[in-house]
């Protein structure tokens, strides 16, 4: 093999390793770096999960909608917003919903130092526990981005890492009908493969309080009506 062929093989190997690492770090369903909760094998189960709250109006309106349908959901909250809106987090927990860790400030954890990762997870745990007086059990990485140290730190802090298998992009400027349509297509696809559905929606935005999320609220009502009597809505704690 000549030098150019060796270089080409080496470049291909580097690209394959880099591609595999990127998949493991950023693919929502990857288990390469360690087990994360995705969904159960009961295709009738749906977990509605909400990231980036608590958030004025949107979170409170969601609680009203969920209460009307008797559905329990999971809220992955940002620690700095928990400090600013503790009353909303208390309302979420009082309604019986799961409250999980979504870091203190919502960084891409894959690219952070070990010290920053630990600070983000431990800080959010402390913020939630100060408000609720109970330990936090579940964690979702912002953007789903992780590396082995992220998952190891989560477990050292008593947290179960959670990802997803449906993300309809409700933070983008799309209407409620499109959010519902995307989610229903994905739910039915998961059912065809024999899987439950773990849906990521957003009741807030990581840039600050007051993010507009009324389309998400309307979409949740549409989904609950669509699957009324035809699905079992669960918290992510049903799966691990």
N, C-alpha and C positions, 0 to 999 in steps of 0.2 A: 504494500500500500504506500503510495507516495505521500509527500508532506501535505499536499492540498486535500487529498482524500482523508487523511488523519484529521486535519483541521475541520473538515466538513462534518465528520462523525462526531468530533468533540463539540462542535457548535450545536449539532442536533441533540446531543445528550444534555447539554446545558439548557437548551430550550425546553426539552421534555421535563427536566427537573423543575425549571421555573414555572412551566405550565401546571405541573402537578401541585406545586406549592401554592400557586394562586388559586387553583380549584379548591384545595383543602382549606385555604384561609377565607375565601369569599363565597363559595357555593353554599347556599342555605342548607342543603341536605347532606353535605359531605360529613363523613364520620372519620376521616383520616387522622385528625388530631385528637380524637377521643369522642366518646359517645355524647351526643346531644339529643334532647327530646325533639322529635319531629311531630309524629302523630301515631295513633294506635291503629290496629288492624281491623277495627269495626268501621266499615264504610258509612255507617249511619251517624257517626259522631262528628260534630263540628265544634271547634274551639274558636270563638271570636276573641281576638287579642288586640289590645290597643297600646300603641307606643307613643312616647314623647309628651305625655301629660305629667301632672294634672294641668288642665287648661280651663280658663274661665269660660263659662257658658257651654262649650262643647261637651266637656266631661259631665257636667250636671245634666244636660239634655240627654246624653247617652244613658245615664243612670235612670232617667224617667222612662225611656223607651224600653230598656232591658227589664225594668220592674213591671211594666205593663204586660210583657210576654213571659214573665217568670223565668228569665234566662240569666244564668251566671256566666260571667266573662272574666278575662284576665287583663290586668292593666300593668304594663311595664313603664315605670315612671322615672323621670329624670330628677336626680337628687336636688339640684338647685331650685327646681320648681316646687318640689316637696317643701323645701324651707319657706318658700314664698306663699304657698297655698295649702297649708296643712289641713285646713278645714275640708277641702275637696278630697284629699286622700282619706281622711277619716270617714267621709260620706261613702266613698268607694268601698272601704272595708266594712263599714256598718251594713251596707247592702248585701254583704256576703260574697263580694267578688275577690279574686286573688289579686294581691298587689306584689309586683315583682320589681327587681333591680334592673335599671336601664342605664346605669352609670351616673356619675355626678354631673358631667357636662356634655356627654354625647360625642366623644372623639372616636376616630377610627382606631380601635385598639391594636390592630395588627402592627401599626407603625409606631406605637408608643414604647417608652422605656418600661422596664419591669416595675420600677418604682411608681411611675405614673399609672400603670395598669392597676396595681394594688390600691393606690390612692383613690382611683375612680370607683372601684368596686366597693371598697371598705367605706368610703365616704357616703355613697348612696345607701348602703346598708344602714349606716348610722342615722342618716336623715329619716329614713322610713321607720326605723325602730324607735327613734325619739318621738315620732308622731303617734305610732300605733301601739308601742309597748309590747311588740311581739316580734320574734325573729323572722327574717326574710328567707324564703326557701328557693326562689326561682330567679334566674338571671337571663336576660337577652342582650347580646352584644349589639351596640349600634351598628346598623348596616349589615349585621350578621358577621362582621369582620373579627377574626380571632386567629390566634396562634397557640401552640401548646401551653405557653405560660399563662395565657388568658384563662384557658379551661382549668389548668392546675390551680390557679389562684381562686377561681370561683369555687372549686370544690373545697379548698382549704378554708374558705369562708362559709362553708355549709350551703353553697348554692348549687342548684341543678341547672346546667345550661340548656336553654330552649332556643330552637330555631323556628322554621315554618315550612310549609309546602304550598302556600298561596300568598301572593302579594299583589293586589290589584292596582297599586299605584295611586291610592286615593289622595296623596299629598300633592299630586299634579293637578292642574286646572281641568279636571273632568267632572262631569255631572254625576248625580246619584245613580241615574239609570245605567250609565256606562260602568260605574263601580260594581253595581249589582250584576250586570251582564258578564263582566270579566270573572267575578267571583263564582257565579253559578257555573260557568263553563269549567272552571278549575275544579270545583267541588265534584261535578259530574265526572270529570276525568279521573280524579282520585278514587271515586266510587268504582269506576270501571276497573281500576287496578287493585281494588280491595283494600284501600287505605282510608282512614279518617282524614279530615281536613283541618289544618291549623292556619287560620286566616290572619294576616297582619293588616290591621287598619291603624289609623292615627287619630287620636283625639286632641293632639297638640302638634307643635313644631319645635324643633330643637333650637331655633334661633331666638325664641323668646315667647313669653306668654301672649295670648290673644290671637294665635293662629286661627284662620278661618277654616272651620271643619264641619260646617252645617251640611255639606253634601255627604260627608261620611255618616252623620247622624241619620239623614234621610235614607241613605243606602242600607244602614243597619236595620231600620224599620222595614224596608223592602225585603231584605233577606229573611228576617224573622217571619214575615208574612208568607213569603215564598215557601219556607220550610216548616211552617206551622204544622205539627203533627207528623211531619215526614223526616224528622231528624232529631237527634239527641244532642243538645248543646251542653258542652262540658268545659271545665277549666283545664288548663294544661296539666294540672296536678293529677288528672285522671290517667295520664300516660307515663308518669314516672316521678 
